[in-house]
């Protein structure tokens, strides 16, 4: 094995291991931080494959934006930060099994692609010019739709997490309670004035 293949294999092991920790941990914030490690290992894999532009886009978009968006969503919706009983379900082991199966498929494809024949790594479709023309010519509409979807999800998380937003029924109940409390306060001040 060459040095590139060893580094690529180690980065793959780190990515798969941290992905398993994402779906098996009982702490939501720790899951988001393990996701950062997984995305970072993927970016390192892109660097080894000489796709520098894709690697830096991986770091900027996924590590720098998506994970921060997830952490904002966790904090704004007041999700439990510590151990959570909701995260302790048998479904997390199904997710871990799916992650291992996906990793096995990817490893099989890589071994079949680079296995017996010594195919050298070469500069490929990871250059900024080729990717920029693909994104802004072929994929511009899905790119814009995804950005609007992310914006809508962030606005939705903020609206759901606000405590001062109440429905009409809540306001009616609250106004009635405020009036009753005002009457009670008025009676107490009248009693104190009589004394």
MARDO-958089 format. One record per residue: y, z, x of N, C-alpha, C, O in turn; residue in one letter. Coordinates in steps of 0.1 Angstrom, whole numbers, plus 2048, in hexadecimal, padded with zeros to 3 digits. Layout:
N
YZXYZXYZXYZXA/...
***
This chain:
195
7F480080880080080080C80080980D807813X/8167F88058237F880C82C80480782880B7FEX/83680680F84081180B84680F7FE8478197F6X/8498037FA84F8007ED8458047E284980A7D8X/8388017E382E8047D982C8137D882A8187CDX/82C81A7E382B8297E383682F7DB8348387D3X/84382B7DF84E8317D884E82D7C98518367C1X/84A8217C684981D7B883F8257B08418297A5X/8348287B78298307B082E83E7AE82C8447A4X/8358447B883A8527B78448537AC84485C7A4X/84D8497AB8578497A085084779385584D789X/84683F79283E83E78683884B78183884E775X/83285278B82C85F788837869783834870779X/84286978984D87278585286E77785487776EX/85386177485785C76784D86075C851865751X/84185E75F836862755835871753834876748X/83687975E83588775D84188D75583F89674DX/84D88875885888D75185888974285D890739X/85387D73F85287873184888172A84B88471EX/83E88573083488F72A83B89C7278398A271CX/8438A173084A8AD72E8558AC7238588B571CX/85A8A072186489E71685E8A07098638A7700X/85189C70784B89D6FA8438AA6F883F8AD6EDX/8418B17038388BD7018408CA70383B8D56FFX/84D8C97078558D67098598DB6FB85A8D46F1X/85B8E96FB85E8EF6EF86E8F26EE8728F86E4X/8758EE6F88838F06F888A8E26F78878D96FFX/8938E06ED8998D36EB8A28CF6F68A28C36FAX/8AA8D86FC8B38D47078AA8D07138AE8C771BX/8A08D87168978D47218918C671F88F8BF729X/88D8C37138888B67108928AB71488F8A171AX/89F8AD7118AA8A47148AB8A37238AE898729X/8AA8AE72A8AC8AE7398A08A77408A28A074AX/8948A973A8888A274088A89373D88588B745X/89088F73289388173089C87B73A89A86F73EX/8A588373F8AE87E74A8A687B7568A887175DX/89C88475A89388276588B87576388A86E76DX/88687375787E86775588685B75688285175DX/89285B75189B84F75289F84D7608A0841765X/8A18577688A585677689A85077E89C848787X/88D85477B88284E78288083F77F87D837787X/88383C77288382E76E88D82677688B81B77AX/89982B7778A482577F89F82378D8A2818793X/89982D79389482B7A18898207A28898197ACX/88181F79787781479787E8077978797FD79EX/88980678F8907F978F8967F679D8977EA7A1X/89B8007A48A17FE7B18967F97BB8987F07C3X/88A7FF7BA87F7FA7C287B7EC7BF8787E47C9X/87C7E87B38797DA7AF8857D17B18847C57ADX/88F7D57B889B7CD7BC8A37C87B08A87BD7B0X/8A37D07A68AB7CD79A8B67D77998B67E0791X/8C07D67A38CA7E17A48D37E27988D67ED794X/8D67D77928DF7D77868D87DE77B8DF7E7774X/8CC7DB7788C47E276E8C37F17708C47F9767X/8C17F477D8C08037818CD80A77E8CD815778X/8D88047818E580B77F8E980B7708EF81576BX/8E58017698E780175A8DE80C7548E281374BX/8D280E7598C98197558D08267578CF82F74EX/8D68287628DC8357658E883775C8EA841756X/8F182C75B8FD82E7548FB82F74590183873EX/8F282773F8F18277318E783272C8EB83A724X/8DB8327328D183C72D8D484A7328D585372AX/8D584C73F8D88597448E685E7418E886973CX/8F08557428FD85974090285973290B86172FX/8FD85172990285071C8F88557118FC85E709X/8EC8507118E38537078DF8627078DF8696FDX/8DC8677138D88757148E387E7118E288970AX/8F087A7158FB8827118FD88270290188C6FCX/8FB8776FC8FC8766ED8F187F6E78F48866DDX/8E587F6EC8DB8886E78DF8966E88DD89E6DFX/8E489A6F48E88A86F68F48AC6ED8F48B76E7X/8FE8A26EB9088A56E19038A76D39078B06CCX/8F989F6CF8F38A06C28EC8AD6C18EC8B46B6X/8E58B26CB8DE8BF6CB8E88CA6C98E68D36C1X/8F38C96D18FD8D46D09058D46C39088DE6BEX/9088C86BE9118C76B29098CB6A690F8D069CX/8FC8C86A58F48CC69A8EE8DA69A8E78DE691X/8F28E16A48ED8EF6A68DE8F06A68D98F96A0X/8D88E76AD8C98E86AE8C68F36B78CE8F76BFX/8BA8F96B58B69056BE8B59006CC8AE8F76CFX/8BB9086D58BB9056E38AF90B6EA8AA9056F3X/8AB9176E68A091D6EC8929186E789290D6E1X/8889216E887B91D6E287C91B6D38839236CCX/8769116CE87790E6C086990C6BA8609056C0X/8669136AF8599126A98579046A384C8FF6A1X/8628FD69F8618F069A85C8E66A48558DC6A0X/85F8E86B185A8DF6BB84C8E26BF8468DA6C7X/8468ED6BA8388F16BE82F8EC6B382B8F46AAX/82C8DF6B38238D96A98188D16B081A8CD6BBX/80D8CE6A98038C66AF8078B86B18018B06B9X/8128B36AB8178A66AD81C8A36BB81C8986BFX/8208AE6C28258AB6CF81A8A76D981C8A06E2X/80E8AB6D68028A76DE7FF8986DB7FA8916E3X/8018946CE7FF8866CB80987D6D28068736D7X/8168826D382087B6DB81D87B6E981F8706F0X/8178856EF8138856FD80887B6FF807874709X/7FE87A6F67F38716F77F98636F67F485A6FEX/8028606ED8088536ED81084F6FA80F8446FFX/81685970081D85770D81385471881684B720X/80885B7187FE8587227F884A7207F584372AX/7F58477147EF8397117F982E7157F582471AX/80683071281082671681182572581281A72AX/81083072C81183073A804829740805821749X/7F982B73A7EC82473E7ED81573C7E980E745X/7F38117317F580372F7FE7FD7397FB7F273FX/80980373C8137FE74680C7FE75480F7F475BX/8058087587FE8087657F47FD7667F37F6770X/7ED7FB75B7E37F075B7EA7E275C7E57DA764X/7F57E07567FC7D37578017D27658017C776BX/8077DC76B80C7DB7798007D97838027D178CX/7F57DF7817EA7DD78A7E57CF7887E17C8792X/7E47CA77C7E07BC77A7EA7B27807E67A8785X/7F77B577F8017AC7848027AC7938047A2799X/8007B87998027B97A87F67BE7AF7F67C17BBX/7EA7BD7A87DE7C37AE7D87BD7BA7DC7C07C5X/7CF7B37B87C87AD7C37D17A47CB7D07A57D8X/7D979C7C57E27937CD7ED79B7D27F37A37CAX/7F17997DE7FD7A07E38097987E080F7907E8X/80E79A7D381A7937CF82679B7D48287A77D0X/82E7957DC83979C7E284479E7D78467967CEX/84B7A97D88567AC7CF8627A37D48657A27E0X/86879C7CA8737937CD87F7967C487D79B7B9X/88A7917C78967937BE89378B7B288F77F7B3X/8957917A789178A79A89D78A7918A8788794X/89A78D7848A478C7798AC7987788B179B76DX/8AE7A07828B67AC7818C47AB7868CB7B5788X/8C879F7898D679D78F8E079E7838DD79C778X/8EC7A27878F67A477D8FA7977768FD79876AX/8FA78C77D8FE7807778F477C76C8F9778761X/8E777C76F8DD7787658DD7817598DD77D74EX/8DE78E75C8DD7987518EA7977488EA79973CX/8F679674F90279574890378973E90778A733X/8FE77E7438FE77273B8F477372F8F676E724X/8E977A7318DF77C7278E478671C8E3783710X/8EB7917218F079A7178FC79570F8FC797703X/90578E71691178970F91077B709919776703X/90577570A9027687038F776A6F98FA7676EDX/8EB76E6FD8E076E6F48DF77B6EC8DC77A6E0X/8E27866F28E07936EC8ED79A6E88ED7A76E7X/8F87936E690579A6E39047A16D590A7AC6D4X/8FF79A6CB8FF7A06BE8F67AD6BD8FB7B76B8X/8EA7AD6C28E27B96C28E97C46CA8E87D06C7X/8EF7C16D58F67CB6DD9027D16D59037DD6D6X/9097CA6CE9147CF6C690F7D76BA9157E26B7X/9047D36B48FE7DA6A98F97E86AD8FB7F26A6X/8F37E86B98EE7F56BF8FA7FE6C28F980A6BFX/9057F96C79118026C99168076BC91A8136BCX/9177FF6B291C8056A591280F69F91681969AX/90580D6A18FB81669C8FC8246A48FB82E69DX/8FE8236B19008306B890D8376B490D8436B3X/91782F6B29248366AD92283C69F92684769DX/91B83569691883B68991084868A912851682X/9068486938FD85469490585F69A90386B696X/90E85D6A39178686A892086D69E92287969CX/92686469692F86968B92787168192C87B67CX/91B86C67D91287367490E88167990E88B671X/90C88268690888F68C91489968B9128A5688X/92089468D92C89C68C92E8A167E9318AC67CX/92D89867492F89B6669258A56629288AF65BX/9188A466690E8AD66290F8BB66890B8C5662X/9158BB6739168C867A9238D06769248DC67AX/92C8CA6709398D166C9368DB66192F8D8657X/93B8E76639398F26599448F264F9428F8644X/94F8EC65295A8ED64895A8E263D9628E2634X/9508D963E94F8CE6349458D462993A8D862CX/94B8D561D9438DB6129438D160794C8C9605X/9388D25FE9388C95F39418CF5E89468DA5E9X/9428C85DD94A8CC5D29458D95CC94C8E25C8X/9388DA5CA9318E65C59348F25CE9378FD5C9X/9338F05DB9368FB5E49458FF5E394890B5E4X/94E8F55E295C8F95E095F9015D496690A5D4X/9588FC5C895A9035BC9559125BD95C91B5B8X/9499135C39449215C494D9295CD94F9355CBX/9529235D895A92A5E296792E5DC96C9395DEX/96E9255D397A9285CD9789345C398193D5C3X/96D9345BC96B93F5B296994C5BA96E9565B5X/96294B5C59609575CD96D95C5D39709685D4X/9769525D79839565DD98B95D5D29929665D5X/98B9575C599395D5BB98E96C5B89969755B6X/98196D5B797B97B5B597F9845C09829905BEX/97F97F5CC9829885D899198B5D79959965DAX/99A9825D39A89845D19AB98F5C69B39975C8X/9A498E5BB9A59985B19A19A65B69A89AF5B3X/9969A65BD9929B35C399C9B85CC99F9C45CCX/9A29B05D59AC9B45DE9B89B95D79BE9C35DBX/9BC9B25CC9C89B65C49C69C45BE9CF9CC5BEX/9B99C75B99B79D45B39B79DF5BD9BC9EA5BAX/9B29DC5C99B29E65D49C09E95D89C49F55DAX/9C99DF5D99D79E25DC9DE9E95D19E79F15D4X/9DB9E65C59E19ED5BA9DD9FC5BA9E6A055B8X/9D19FF5BD9CCA0D5BE9D3A145C99D7A205C8X/9D4A0D5D59DBA135E09EAA165DD9EFA205E2X/9F0A0D5D59FEA0F5D1A00A1B5C8A0AA225C8X/9F6A1D5BF9F7A285B69F6A355BD9FBA3F5B9X/9EFA365C89EDA425D09FAA455D69FAA505DDX/
***
